[in-house]
Amino acid sequence: IEKWDVDLQRYENHLFRGMNWSAYPVGGVGTFPGEYGFVCGWANGENICPAGYRLHDLESIVPIMHRDFPLISLIGANSIRVFTRVDSMISPGSSPLLALADANDLDVFAHYPVETVDFTDANQRAFFINDFVAYVAAVEGDVNSHRVAAYVFGNENNIRWCTECNQTAQANAFYSMLGLLVSNATTAFPNILVTTSPADIADIQNYDNLILSSNFFWSTNIYRGFSFNNSNSNLFLDLLAATSRPVVITEFGVDSFDNSTG
């Protein structure tokens, strides 16, 4: 696409990356990350957020949102997934992200960051359950909360389990916790939708029965080859066998397309 400035004057050709929704300059090899990606998050295992910012805090990317949200709307998108919290520390009840989404007629898949911990630990489980409900309460109290399409709990946690822990126990603990978390959140806020985004669909196949709420749907990040097939299966047939819930494909790569057919 062609990137436009605030006066709609063309000045540079850009692409949109599938992740982080950022405009990326054509020929801009080596310029990411930087202004086009997270400016607050993890780098080399350390939290590099400026003082006063939370990890994945939206205040640190407001200039990027002002630049990119109109472009996203301009190309005809109707929704975005973000990798920041959408509640505001600086202006509680008036999130700049949700305000910009509303101004550009975009619905938001609202991220809740989940870092790698031991999910069998009762204190960790209680923290996430309680903190997620508090997060939803903060967002639902926002003047633009109608722009939240769904709350996304974590991302690809199934490929980042605690390395010193039993992996099967971690998965069971995570999804049983998620079941309680969704139940508590949707009891308090019956009209919300909640999802999580595992890598591929093995966890959908194995843990669908641990989450009972009808307000939950699955998402998945897919990188499995030509036309969503790998050598053994077809994604959509696999999903039909795995769950009766709706499924949103939250990430997929160029490897998902059969380049031989364009």
Disulfide bonds with the S-S distance in Angstrom:
Cys40-Cys49 2.19
Cys162-Cys165 2.27
